[in-house]
Amino acid sequence: MKGSLSNRIRILRFLHGEMSQAELGQRIGVTRQTIAAIEAGKYSPSLEAAFRIAHVFNVPLEEVFQWDADAPGPASAK
Amino acid sequence: MTATTVTFGPYFAVVASGVLPREALPNVRQLGLFAVVAVAQGIIQGIGYLYFSRVSPQEVRTPPDERDRAIMRRSISVAYYVLIAGMIEVGVIMPFTSSGWTIINAALFTIVAAEIVRCGVIVVSYRRQAS
């Protein structure tokens, strides 16, 4: 299936005073490893977690996550 | 997974080699071997827990998040098929051809195989998602 999810979490963390993955994880209730997996595009977060991340950065959801319908599907992101 | 492999691996090797005499149920020697293996597995798991509690106490205390739960669900659903296939073999087919400890060991093997598959899926999932 085509389409892939990308994100700007790394950039947004940088723009928010180089917020650490651990801090972001703590604020949305997941582990640092999960943030790392989301950032790397290896794990697609739940809708709730996605909204929580956007809320932490105070931006709309589409500024954090982007959907590219024409990109080849992810190999392992679940 | 290590605890299960290093305890039940030798157990099934001993059972398959036919070293133990084929006595009627309850077959105390067989039962004794199983008890030793079960206790050894518990001890290894306990040591493992204590070791990781010391090495990375934060990770041991951290409750599972949504990714952990998703991986757990996936591993259980894969292991379920192994378990159900084994149980069909043990409960439906084997009673016509075998009896006693052969059936019990086949059931144990199925459970152990399902557990190893479950742990294997967890390990592979975390490795795939590690950055």
Backbone of each chain as ProteinMPNN parsed JSONL, in Angstrom:
{"seq_chain_A": "MKGSLSNRIRILRFLHGEMSQAELGQRIGVTRQTIAAIEAGKYSPSLEAAFRIAHVFNVPLEEVFQWDADAPGPASAK", "coords_chain_A": {"N_chain_A": [[0.838, -1.199, 0.0], [0.493, 2.196, -0.856], [1.882, 5.358, 0.337], [3.057, 7.334, 3.039], [3.963, 8.287, 6.378], [5.353, 11.218, 7.606], [7.334, 13.287, 9.807], [7.921, 16.293, 11.792], [9.139, 16.375, 14.191], [11.749, 16.418, 15.232], [12.735, 18.892, 14.361], [10.884, 20.604, 15.578], [11.428, 20.058, 18.241], [13.957, 21.126, 18.411], [13.371, 23.816, 17.94], [12.065, 24.375, 20.247], [13.819, 25.015, 22.335], [15.759, 22.982, 22.174], [14.499, 20.666, 23.171], [14.571, 17.636, 24.958], [14.26, 14.163, 23.907], [13.434, 12.551, 25.953], [12.166, 14.356, 27.67], [10.037, 15.255, 26.098], [8.744, 12.823, 25.761], [8.036, 12.289, 28.402], [6.215, 14.326, 28.812], [4.094, 13.645, 27.16], [3.458, 11.171, 27.951], [4.821, 8.81, 27.135], [7.633, 6.586, 26.493], [11.143, 7.513, 26.145], [12.284, 6.009, 24.147], [10.116, 5.449, 22.537], [9.483, 7.949, 21.506], [11.805, 8.313, 20.032], [11.477, 6.298, 18.144], [9.154, 7.187, 16.848], [10.045, 9.608, 15.799], [11.952, 8.695, 14.011], [10.343, 7.588, 12.171], [9.613, 4.982, 12.444], [7.647, 4.048, 13.989], [4.215, 4.513, 14.109], [2.38, 6.82, 15.85], [-0.457, 6.689, 18.141], [-3.602, 8.332, 17.509], [-4.26, 9.943, 19.629], [-1.787, 10.287, 20.97], [-0.444, 11.639, 18.963], [-1.883, 14.045, 18.825], [-1.312, 14.963, 21.371], [1.424, 15.449, 21.17], [1.429, 17.529, 19.292], [0.088, 19.393, 20.83], [1.917, 19.868, 22.886], [3.905, 21.256, 21.483], [2.413, 23.335, 20.726], [1.194, 23.666, 18.208], [-0.712, 23.118, 15.137], [-1.88, 19.803, 14.291], [-1.146, 19.0, 11.688], [1.196, 20.331, 11.305], [3.005, 18.917, 12.615], [2.826, 16.226, 11.792], [2.947, 14.79, 8.548], [1.295, 13.57, 5.686], [2.186, 11.683, 2.979], [0.775, 10.774, 0.175], [1.665, 9.63, -2.183], [4.099, 8.502, -1.745], [6.206, 5.574, -1.435], [5.009, 2.811, 0.519], [5.605, 2.381, 4.098], [8.171, 0.193, 5.34], [8.425, -1.012, 7.823], [7.108, 0.412, 9.768], [4.727, 0.447, 12.274]], "CA_chain_A": [[0.0, 0.0, 0.0], [1.291, 3.429, -0.964], [1.666, 6.399, 1.339], [3.87, 7.238, 4.254], [3.814, 9.36, 7.357], [6.619, 11.812, 8.041], [7.076, 14.226, 10.907], [8.901, 17.37, 12.011], [9.356, 16.418, 15.65], [13.14, 16.801, 15.525], [12.828, 20.346, 14.151], [10.081, 21.264, 16.619], [12.164, 19.95, 19.512], [15.052, 22.11, 18.32], [12.78, 25.156, 18.078], [11.598, 24.552, 21.626], [14.963, 24.986, 23.266], [16.404, 21.651, 22.113], [13.819, 19.772, 24.12], [15.065, 16.261, 24.803], [13.252, 13.131, 23.617], [12.927, 12.082, 27.247], [11.23, 15.36, 28.194], [8.823, 15.189, 25.276], [8.078, 11.566, 26.118], [7.445, 12.457, 29.732], [5.059, 15.245, 28.738], [2.933, 13.033, 26.497], [3.185, 9.875, 28.591], [5.461, 7.653, 26.508], [9.057, 6.512, 26.812], [12.081, 8.171, 25.221], [12.469, 5.11, 22.995], [8.952, 5.585, 21.65], [9.677, 9.214, 20.783], [12.861, 8.076, 19.037], [10.888, 5.472, 17.068], [8.219, 8.048, 16.096], [10.878, 10.564, 15.064], [12.624, 7.987, 12.914], [9.322, 7.073, 11.254], [9.516, 3.526, 12.573], [6.423, 3.741, 14.731], [3.166, 5.528, 13.933], [1.713, 6.948, 17.151], [-1.915, 6.739, 18.147], [-4.123, 9.68, 17.239], [-4.181, 10.688, 20.89], [-0.39, 10.679, 21.196], [-0.111, 12.635, 17.942], [-2.461, 15.318, 19.274], [-0.563, 15.401, 22.559], [2.706, 16.02, 20.706], [1.109, 18.84, 18.697], [-0.285, 20.284, 21.932], [3.153, 20.261, 23.582], [4.589, 22.263, 20.664], [1.449, 24.414, 20.486], [1.005, 23.825, 16.753], [-1.716, 22.168, 14.644], [-1.377, 18.437, 14.051], [-0.504, 18.871, 10.372], [2.556, 20.88, 11.334], [3.889, 17.893, 13.2], [2.801, 15.03, 10.942], [2.534, 14.995, 7.161], [0.984, 12.336, 4.972], [2.508, 11.743, 1.556], [-0.003, 9.667, -0.405], [2.353, 9.023, -3.333], [5.354, 7.861, -1.333], [6.071, 4.129, -1.212], [4.601, 2.485, 1.895], [6.69, 2.076, 5.027], [8.492, -1.234, 5.413], [8.284, -1.617, 9.146], [6.387, 1.247, 10.73], [3.445, -0.13, 12.656]], "C_chain_A": [[0.877, 1.255, 0.0], [0.997, 4.39, 0.191], [2.569, 6.228, 2.539], [3.726, 8.496, 5.115], [5.201, 9.908, 7.687], [6.309, 12.815, 9.147], [8.212, 15.233, 11.058], [9.246, 17.48, 13.492], [10.774, 16.899, 15.994], [13.302, 18.323, 15.431], [12.077, 21.084, 15.269], [10.76, 21.18, 17.99], [13.273, 20.986, 19.552], [14.521, 23.519, 18.572], [12.253, 25.424, 19.49], [12.748, 24.32, 22.603], [15.649, 23.645, 23.326], [15.826, 20.722, 23.196], [14.288, 18.335, 23.889], [13.916, 15.299, 24.484], [12.615, 12.647, 24.917], [11.884, 13.044, 27.803], [9.915, 15.334, 27.422], [8.023, 13.927, 25.628], [7.357, 11.673, 27.447], [6.176, 13.314, 29.657], [3.853, 14.635, 28.036], [2.654, 11.614, 27.007], [3.689, 8.654, 27.841], [6.95, 7.67, 26.844], [9.897, 7.264, 25.774], [12.26, 7.334, 23.957], [11.323, 5.233, 22.001], [9.046, 6.874, 20.853], [10.72, 9.028, 19.688], [12.305, 7.287, 17.851], [9.929, 6.299, 16.202], [9.027, 8.995, 15.199], [11.527, 9.924, 13.842], [11.63, 7.412, 11.907], [9.149, 5.573, 11.336], [8.3, 3.091, 13.378], [5.436, 4.882, 14.504], [2.38, 5.636, 15.234], [0.196, 6.903, 17.016], [-2.345, 8.187, 17.886], [-3.991, 10.548, 18.491], [-2.76, 11.181, 21.154], [0.026, 11.757, 20.201], [-0.643, 14.013, 18.357], [-1.724, 15.862, 20.5], [0.761, 16.063, 22.159], [2.462, 17.422, 20.133], [0.785, 19.85, 19.796], [0.956, 20.78, 22.685], [3.868, 21.381, 22.818], [3.679, 23.452, 20.319], [1.287, 24.734, 18.996], [-0.111, 22.88, 16.309], [-1.074, 20.821, 14.294], [-0.611, 18.331, 12.731], [0.862, 19.556, 10.296], [3.547, 19.896, 11.927], [3.979, 16.692, 12.263], [2.294, 15.378, 9.545], [2.325, 13.638, 6.503], [1.284, 12.529, 3.49], [1.867, 10.527, 0.891], [0.734, 8.958, -1.532], [3.647, 8.29, -2.963], [5.142, 6.36, -1.183], [5.789, 3.838, 0.253], [5.779, 2.161, 2.785], [6.908, 0.574, 5.122], [8.185, -1.822, 6.766], [7.505, -0.784, 10.141], [5.027, 0.654, 11.018], [2.843, 0.695, 13.765]], "O_chain_A": [[1.854, 1.36, 0.742], [0.009, 4.25, 0.911], [2.813, 5.111, 2.996], [3.414, 9.587, 4.637], [6.114, 9.147, 8.008], [5.147, 13.146, 9.387], [9.308, 15.05, 10.526], [9.601, 18.553, 13.98], [10.969, 17.682, 16.924], [13.914, 18.955, 16.293], [12.576, 22.061, 15.828], [10.679, 22.11, 18.793], [13.505, 21.636, 20.571], [15.119, 24.307, 19.305], [12.027, 26.573, 19.868], [12.649, 23.541, 23.552], [16.076, 23.207, 24.394], [16.538, 20.108, 23.989], [14.385, 17.883, 22.748], [12.752, 15.591, 24.758], [11.417, 12.371, 24.973], [10.856, 12.625, 28.336], [8.831, 15.384, 28.004], [6.801, 13.964, 25.771], [6.225, 11.214, 27.602], [5.194, 13.053, 30.352], [2.719, 15.047, 28.278], [1.727, 10.949, 26.545], [3.074, 7.589, 27.894], [7.462, 8.638, 27.406], [9.427, 7.6, 24.687], [12.372, 7.864, 22.852], [11.519, 5.137, 20.789], [8.728, 6.898, 19.664], [10.556, 9.51, 18.568], [12.626, 7.576, 16.698], [9.89, 6.139, 14.982], [8.735, 9.158, 14.014], [11.633, 10.539, 12.781], [12.03, 6.817, 10.907], [8.607, 4.953, 10.422], [7.97, 1.907, 13.436], [5.767, 6.055, 14.679], [1.779, 4.657, 15.677], [-0.355, 7.058, 15.926], [-1.56, 9.125, 18.024], [-3.654, 11.729, 18.413], [-2.551, 12.339, 21.515], [0.762, 12.68, 20.55], [0.061, 15.017, 18.251], [-1.541, 17.071, 20.642], [1.163, 17.082, 22.72], [3.184, 18.37, 20.443], [1.161, 21.019, 19.705], [1.04, 21.947, 23.069], [4.373, 22.331, 23.417], [4.11, 24.431, 19.709], [1.248, 25.894, 18.585], [-0.43, 21.933, 17.027], [0.127, 20.737, 14.036], [0.424, 17.67, 12.65], [1.596, 19.374, 9.325], [4.76, 20.026, 11.762], [5.07, 16.201, 11.974], [1.348, 16.149, 9.38], [3.078, 12.692, 6.732], [0.724, 13.406, 2.832], [2.349, 9.402, 1.025], [0.451, 7.792, -1.809], [4.21, 7.555, -3.773], [4.045, 5.914, -0.848], [6.28, 4.545, 1.133], [6.827, 1.722, 2.309], [5.97, -0.215, 5.002], [7.745, -2.967, 6.876], [7.263, -1.237, 11.26], [4.256, 0.387, 10.097], [1.752, 0.385, 14.243]]}, "seq_chain_B": "MTATTVTFGPYFAVVASGVLPREALPNVRQLGLFAVVAVAQGIIQGIGYLYFSRVSPQEVRTPPDERDRAIMRRSISVAYYVLIAGMIEVGVIMPFTSSGWTIINAALFTIVAAEIVRCGVIVVSYRRQAS", "coords_chain_B": {"N_chain_B": [[13.011, -15.22, 27.391], [15.511, -16.38, 27.165], [15.626, -17.719, 29.62], [13.597, -19.616, 29.284], [14.556, -21.027, 27.091], [17.073, -22.068, 27.944], [16.306, -23.754, 29.958], [14.008, -25.368, 29.287], [14.912, -26.276, 26.86], [17.114, -28.187, 27.276], [15.492, -29.941, 28.755], [13.576, -30.941, 26.896], [15.374, -32.105, 25.205], [16.396, -34.171, 26.742], [14.034, -35.622, 27.125], [13.404, -36.306, 24.478], [15.584, -37.886, 23.846], [15.089, -40.238, 25.114], [16.108, -41.142, 27.5], [14.909, -41.196, 29.986], [13.001, -43.607, 31.796], [10.088, -45.198, 30.423], [7.559, -45.04, 32.213], [4.382, -45.817, 33.799], [1.814, -43.305, 34.277], [1.882, -41.551, 37.449], [4.618, -41.256, 36.788], [7.163, -40.528, 38.419], [9.848, -39.728, 38.126], [9.933, -38.358, 35.713], [8.148, -36.345, 36.33], [9.565, -35.137, 38.386], [11.813, -34.171, 36.999], [10.556, -32.295, 35.402], [9.637, -30.558, 37.385], [12.062, -29.603, 38.438], [13.057, -28.232, 36.222], [11.067, -26.28, 35.869], [11.316, -24.836, 38.272], [13.958, -23.961, 37.99], [13.675, -22.291, 35.791], [12.078, -20.276, 36.889], [13.873, -19.267, 38.802], [15.971, -18.284, 37.166], [14.578, -16.308, 35.774], [13.951, -14.636, 37.914], [16.532, -13.846, 38.742], [17.29, -12.492, 36.45], [15.435, -10.379, 36.497], [16.229, -9.056, 38.855], [18.822, -8.335, 38.114], [18.382, -6.559, 35.936], [16.953, -4.669, 37.322], [18.916, -3.48, 38.786], [20.805, -2.637, 36.894], [19.352, -0.995, 35.056], [17.287, 0.663, 36.578], [15.332, 2.605, 36.135], [14.082, 1.916, 33.712], [12.901, -0.512, 34.384], [11.005, 0.29, 36.207], [9.39, 1.931, 34.691], [6.146, 2.174, 33.394], [4.491, 0.217, 30.808], [4.142, 1.797, 27.626], [2.078, 3.062, 24.877], [3.32, 2.018, 22.574], [4.746, -0.165, 23.584], [2.594, -1.707, 24.42], [1.355, -2.181, 21.971], [3.275, -3.737, 20.689], [3.279, -5.888, 22.41], [0.669, -6.86, 22.053], [0.811, -7.654, 19.36], [2.749, -9.666, 19.503], [1.472, -11.545, 21.101], [-0.705, -12.231, 19.504], [0.556, -13.493, 17.363], [1.808, -15.634, 18.659], [-0.419, -16.973, 19.518], [-1.387, -18.404, 17.312], [0.547, -20.37, 17.042], [0.181, -21.687, 19.434], [-2.5, -22.571, 19.197], [-2.328, -24.254, 16.989], [-0.632, -26.21, 17.994], [-2.191, -27.143, 20.108], [-4.341, -28.267, 18.773], [-3.08, -30.393, 17.561], [-2.234, -31.776, 19.879], [-4.617, -32.158, 21.345], [-6.524, -33.165, 19.589], [-5.452, -34.846, 17.583], [-3.245, -36.388, 18.645], [-4.334, -38.015, 20.817], [-5.266, -40.308, 19.518], [-3.059, -41.667, 18.772], [-1.066, -41.631, 20.721], [-0.164, -41.572, 24.262], [-0.318, -40.718, 27.824], [2.699, -39.366, 29.17], [3.764, -38.626, 26.753], [1.841, -37.148, 25.424], [1.521, -35.141, 27.334], [4.087, -33.964, 27.313], [4.124, -33.083, 24.686], [2.158, -31.136, 24.802], [3.378, -29.405, 26.633], [5.586, -28.703, 25.103], [4.352, -27.308, 23.066], [3.369, -25.087, 24.47], [5.778, -23.966, 25.365], [6.993, -23.453, 22.889], [5.208, -21.55, 21.871], [5.615, -19.519, 23.722], [8.301, -18.897, 23.256], [8.111, -17.987, 20.65], [6.485, -15.754, 21.115], [8.193, -14.148, 22.706], [10.258, -13.865, 20.867], [9.047, -12.394, 18.791], [8.637, -10.024, 20.169], [11.303, -9.197, 20.671], [12.271, -8.905, 18.023], [10.517, -6.914, 17.104], [11.147, -4.692, 18.763], [13.806, -4.34, 18.005], [13.559, -3.686, 15.305], [12.269, -1.255, 15.492], [14.04, 0.273, 16.832], [16.168, 3.094, 16.879]], "CA_chain_B": [[13.25, -16.164, 26.302], [16.723, -17.113, 27.536], [15.272, -18.634, 30.717], [12.804, -20.714, 28.727], [15.392, -21.819, 26.185], [18.125, -22.83, 28.644], [15.735, -24.754, 30.867], [13.177, -26.338, 28.578], [15.71, -26.854, 25.771], [17.67, -29.453, 27.763], [14.395, -30.826, 29.175], [13.039, -31.644, 25.728], [16.456, -32.934, 24.665], [16.401, -35.391, 27.57], [12.797, -36.359, 26.824], [13.491, -36.855, 23.115], [16.628, -38.914, 23.779], [14.539, -41.474, 25.665], [16.896, -41.551, 28.667], [13.998, -41.477, 31.096], [12.195, -44.81, 31.573], [8.678, -44.938, 30.106], [6.709, -45.657, 33.239], [2.989, -45.354, 33.776], [1.583, -42.061, 35.02], [2.399, -40.201, 37.195], [6.033, -41.248, 36.418], [7.741, -39.545, 39.343], [11.116, -39.178, 37.601], [9.583, -37.357, 34.69], [7.525, -35.234, 37.055], [10.664, -34.488, 39.11], [12.6, -33.409, 36.023], [9.756, -31.127, 35.016], [9.63, -29.63, 38.529], [13.388, -28.964, 38.499], [13.137, -27.29, 35.1], [10.149, -25.166, 36.148], [11.919, -24.028, 39.339], [15.147, -23.313, 37.404], [13.207, -21.178, 34.947], [11.659, -19.208, 37.805], [15.066, -18.667, 39.407], [16.669, -17.491, 36.131], [13.77, -15.096, 35.534], [14.123, -13.782, 39.097], [17.881, -13.261, 38.662], [17.232, -11.517, 35.347], [14.692, -9.2, 36.962], [17.08, -8.336, 39.811], [19.942, -7.766, 37.359], [17.937, -5.366, 35.198], [16.55, -3.657, 38.309], [20.133, -2.788, 39.208], [21.464, -2.008, 35.746], [18.526, 0.123, 34.565], [16.085, 0.698, 37.436], [14.322, 3.489, 35.545], [13.338, 1.172, 32.689], [12.098, -1.546, 35.04], [9.878, 0.955, 36.876], [8.531, 2.63, 33.729], [5.037, 1.342, 32.918], [4.472, 0.12, 29.348], [3.366, 2.835, 26.935], [1.253, 2.531, 23.778], [4.145, 1.215, 21.657], [4.988, -1.435, 24.278], [1.342, -2.49, 24.395], [1.124, -2.613, 20.58], [4.211, -4.842, 20.44], [2.788, -7.024, 23.212], [-0.524, -7.4, 21.365], [1.237, -8.335, 18.141], [3.451, -10.899, 19.865], [0.481, -12.507, 21.609], [-1.542, -12.73, 18.404], [1.36, -14.441, 16.581], [1.998, -16.828, 19.494], [-1.71, -17.643, 19.614], [-1.509, -19.374, 16.212], [1.433, -21.483, 17.377], [-0.474, -22.402, 20.526], [-3.722, -23.23, 18.732], [-1.916, -25.362, 16.12], [-0.129, -27.258, 18.883], [-3.286, -27.708, 20.899], [-5.12, -29.136, 17.871], [-2.274, -31.614, 17.453], [-2.228, -32.48, 21.173], [-5.951, -32.508, 21.843], [-7.402, -33.799, 18.594], [-4.777, -35.895, 16.805], [-2.4, -37.283, 19.448], [-5.016, -39.044, 21.616], [-5.477, -41.526, 18.73], [-1.787, -42.356, 18.507], [-0.149, -41.602, 21.871], [-0.818, -41.454, 25.569], [0.52, -40.357, 28.976], [3.656, -38.253, 29.14], [4.02, -38.161, 25.375], [0.876, -36.061, 25.182], [1.839, -34.033, 28.261], [5.281, -33.273, 26.802], [3.76, -32.369, 23.454], [1.44, -29.93, 25.235], [4.392, -28.502, 27.194], [6.389, -28.197, 23.985], [3.536, -26.3, 22.381], [3.348, -23.878, 25.308], [7.125, -23.387, 25.328], [7.196, -22.903, 21.539], [4.409, -20.322, 21.774], [6.276, -18.514, 24.557], [9.524, -18.476, 22.561], [7.664, -17.17, 19.51], [6.023, -14.473, 21.663], [9.378, -13.363, 23.08], [10.989, -13.574, 19.636], [8.366, -11.289, 18.098], [8.914, -8.809, 20.954], [12.694, -8.797, 20.417], [12.376, -8.43, 16.631], [9.777, -5.649, 16.991], [11.925, -3.607, 19.375], [15.006, -4.121, 17.21], [13.147, -3.003, 14.082], [11.862, 0.129, 15.775], [15.134, 1.015, 17.479], [16.787, 4.004, 15.906]], "C_chain_B": [[14.479, -17.027, 26.621], [16.404, -18.152, 28.61], [14.524, -19.85, 30.185], [13.681, -21.635, 27.884], [16.403, -22.676, 26.946], [17.569, -23.86, 29.627], [14.94, -25.816, 30.101], [13.887, -26.947, 27.36], [16.309, -28.191, 26.197], [16.583, -30.455, 28.181], [13.877, -31.634, 27.983], [14.108, -32.512, 25.054], [16.517, -34.258, 25.416], [15.186, -36.254, 27.238], [12.9, -37.043, 25.456], [14.521, -37.972, 23.017], [16.154, -40.251, 24.345], [15.331, -42.011, 26.853], [15.987, -41.96, 29.827], [13.163, -42.723, 30.788], [10.73, -44.455, 31.326], [7.804, -45.693, 31.105], [5.291, -45.132, 33.101], [2.877, -44.04, 34.542], [1.452, -42.365, 36.502], [3.87, -40.145, 36.776], [6.798, -40.168, 37.181], [9.041, -38.926, 38.813], [10.857, -38.072, 36.579], [9.022, -36.101, 35.356], [8.596, -34.427, 37.786], [11.499, -33.627, 38.183], [11.857, -32.141, 35.612], [9.761, -30.079, 36.129], [10.947, -28.871, 38.615], [13.507, -27.888, 37.418], [12.274, -26.059, 35.36], [10.738, -24.239, 37.212], [13.133, -23.267, 38.798], [14.737, -22.121, 36.54], [12.804, -19.976, 35.806], [12.851, -18.485, 38.411], [15.799, -17.777, 38.395], [15.907, -16.195, 35.844], [13.92, -14.103, 36.687], [15.468, -13.08, 39.08], [17.916, -12.178, 37.586], [16.548, -10.235, 35.775], [15.557, -8.356, 37.911], [18.237, -7.639, 39.096], [19.513, -6.475, 36.654], [17.429, -4.263, 36.138], [17.754, -2.832, 38.765], [20.749, -1.991, 38.069], [20.667, -0.811, 35.225], [17.203, 0.166, 35.335], [14.955, 1.543, 36.861], [13.443, 2.726, 34.553], [12.439, 0.11, 33.301], [10.844, -0.936, 35.657], [8.896, 1.595, 35.893], [7.394, 1.722, 33.253], [5.031, 1.286, 31.394], [3.633, 1.226, 28.725], [2.644, 2.215, 25.739], [2.045, 1.669, 22.799], [4.437, -0.155, 22.278], [3.744, -2.321, 24.2], [1.043, -2.994, 22.988], [2.027, -3.807, 20.245], [3.741, -6.096, 21.183], [1.594, -7.695, 22.531], [-0.127, -8.196, 20.13], [1.894, -9.674, 18.481], [2.472, -11.969, 20.352], [-0.353, -13.068, 20.461], [-0.761, -13.709, 17.523], [1.505, -15.752, 17.365], [0.71, -17.645, 19.608], [-1.848, -18.723, 18.54], [-0.631, -20.601, 16.456], [0.747, -22.359, 18.431], [-1.691, -23.191, 20.029], [-3.373, -24.415, 17.825], [-1.433, -26.537, 16.974], [-1.237, -27.932, 19.658], [-4.195, -28.596, 20.047], [-4.397, -30.472, 17.729], [-2.396, -32.447, 18.738], [-3.622, -32.978, 21.564], [-6.813, -33.287, 20.871], [-6.731, -34.981, 17.908], [-4.041, -36.906, 17.698], [-3.138, -38.322, 20.291], [-5.266, -40.35, 20.846], [-4.185, -42.338, 18.575], [-0.873, -42.473, 19.725], [-0.927, -41.532, 23.171], [0.17, -40.948, 26.618], [1.432, -39.171, 28.754], [3.988, -37.769, 27.734], [3.103, -36.986, 25.054], [1.192, -34.857, 26.063], [3.039, -33.242, 27.738], [4.995, -32.509, 25.514], [3.027, -31.072, 23.797], [2.427, -28.91, 25.804], [5.227, -27.875, 26.082], [5.648, -27.096, 23.236], [3.542, -24.975, 23.155], [4.704, -23.169, 25.244], [7.396, -22.749, 23.962], [6.441, -21.59, 21.376], [5.068, -19.186, 22.559], [7.538, -17.986, 23.867], [9.164, -17.601, 21.356], [7.235, -15.789, 19.997], [7.213, -13.563, 21.995], [10.169, -12.956, 21.838], [10.375, -12.405, 18.88], [8.633, -9.972, 18.833], [10.321, -8.286, 20.643], [12.835, -8.206, 19.015], [11.68, -7.063, 16.477], [10.566, -4.481, 17.578], [13.173, -3.293, 18.551], [14.69, -3.352, 15.935], [12.864, -1.532, 14.326], [12.949, 0.941, 16.445], [15.803, 1.897, 16.452], [18.293, 4.06, 16.122]], "O_chain_B": [[14.487, -18.234, 26.382], [16.839, -19.301, 28.534], [14.792, -20.979, 30.593], [13.567, -22.859, 27.953], [16.577, -23.857, 26.643], [18.299, -24.744, 30.075], [15.178, -27.014, 30.256], [13.499, -28.015, 26.887], [16.052, -29.216, 25.565], [16.733, -31.661, 27.986], [13.756, -32.857, 28.056], [13.796, -33.519, 24.419], [16.669, -35.323, 24.818], [15.302, -37.471, 27.089], [12.53, -38.207, 25.302], [14.37, -38.895, 22.215], [16.763, -41.287, 24.077], [15.241, -43.195, 27.178], [16.253, -42.925, 30.543], [12.675, -42.888, 29.67], [10.194, -43.531, 31.938], [7.377, -46.822, 30.864], [5.028, -44.155, 32.4], [3.74, -43.707, 35.354], [0.916, -43.429, 36.809], [4.343, -39.062, 36.43], [7.045, -39.071, 36.681], [9.301, -37.742, 39.027], [11.483, -37.012, 36.597], [9.364, -34.972, 35.003], [8.551, -33.197, 37.81], [11.855, -32.497, 38.521], [12.444, -31.066, 35.49], [9.872, -28.88, 35.871], [10.964, -27.66, 38.836], [13.992, -26.784, 37.669], [12.696, -24.931, 35.103], [10.674, -23.017, 37.084], [13.321, -22.088, 39.098], [15.383, -21.074, 36.563], [13.135, -18.83, 35.501], [12.856, -17.259, 38.526], [16.199, -16.658, 38.719], [16.504, -15.129, 35.691], [14.006, -12.893, 36.474], [15.561, -11.886, 39.362], [18.487, -11.104, 37.776], [17.01, -9.138, 35.462], [15.618, -7.131, 37.799], [18.59, -6.506, 39.421], [20.178, -5.444, 36.754], [17.467, -3.08, 35.799], [17.63, -1.65, 39.086], [21.158, -0.843, 38.237], [21.229, 0.256, 34.981], [16.154, -0.231, 34.828], [13.778, 1.248, 37.064], [12.22, 2.871, 34.551], [11.344, -0.144, 32.8], [9.77, -1.538, 35.643], [7.721, 1.782, 36.211], [7.647, 0.622, 32.762], [5.516, 2.213, 30.746], [2.556, 1.557, 29.221], [2.6, 0.993, 25.601], [1.514, 0.702, 22.253], [4.385, -1.177, 21.595], [3.834, -3.523, 23.949], [0.537, -4.104, 22.82], [1.596, -4.763, 19.601], [3.797, -7.207, 20.657], [1.515, -8.92, 22.442], [-0.659, -9.278, 19.88], [1.631, -10.687, 17.832], [2.629, -13.152, 20.048], [-0.671, -14.257, 20.451], [-1.343, -14.654, 16.99], [1.346, -16.838, 16.809], [0.753, -18.864, 19.775], [-2.353, -19.813, 18.806], [-1.008, -21.724, 16.123], [0.732, -23.586, 18.336], [-1.881, -24.348, 20.405], [-4.031, -25.455, 17.876], [-1.772, -27.693, 16.718], [-1.227, -29.148, 19.844], [-4.757, -29.57, 20.548], [-5.014, -31.537, 17.77], [-2.629, -33.655, 18.691], [-3.773, -34.096, 22.057], [-7.733, -33.994, 21.282], [-7.37, -36.007, 17.674], [-4.19, -38.117, 17.534], [-2.618, -39.423, 20.472], [-5.459, -41.396, 21.467], [-4.217, -43.534, 18.285], [0.006, -43.335, 19.752], [-2.155, -41.445, 23.191], [1.354, -40.772, 26.331], [1.029, -38.129, 28.236], [4.439, -36.639, 27.548], [3.526, -35.975, 24.493], [1.143, -33.711, 25.615], [3.02, -32.011, 27.718], [5.546, -31.433, 25.278], [3.246, -30.04, 23.164], [2.342, -27.717, 25.511], [5.535, -26.683, 26.111], [6.233, -26.093, 22.827], [3.697, -23.899, 22.578], [4.779, -21.95, 25.09], [7.953, -21.655, 23.877], [6.967, -20.631, 20.811], [5.077, -18.038, 22.116], [7.812, -16.786, 23.888], [9.829, -16.602, 21.08], [7.57, -14.776, 19.382], [7.245, -12.389, 21.627], [10.688, -11.842, 21.763], [11.088, -11.531, 18.388], [8.83, -8.932, 18.204], [10.511, -7.097, 20.386], [13.436, -7.147, 18.835], [12.196, -6.171, 15.803], [10.648, -3.412, 16.973], [13.556, -2.131, 18.411], [15.451, -2.474, 15.527], [13.168, -0.675, 13.496], [12.812, 2.153, 16.612], [15.985, 1.503, 15.3], [18.994, 4.771, 15.402]]}, "name": "protein", "num_of_chains": 2, "seq": "MKGSLSNRIRILRFLHGEMSQAELGQRIGVTRQTIAAIEAGKYSPSLEAAFRIAHVFNVPLEEVFQWDADAPGPASAKMTATTVTFGPYFAVVASGVLPREALPNVRQLGLFAVVAVAQGIIQGIGYLYFSRVSPQEVRTPPDERDRAIMRRSISVAYYVLIAGMIEVGVIMPFTSSGWTIINAALFTIVAAEIVRCGVIVVSYRRQAS"}
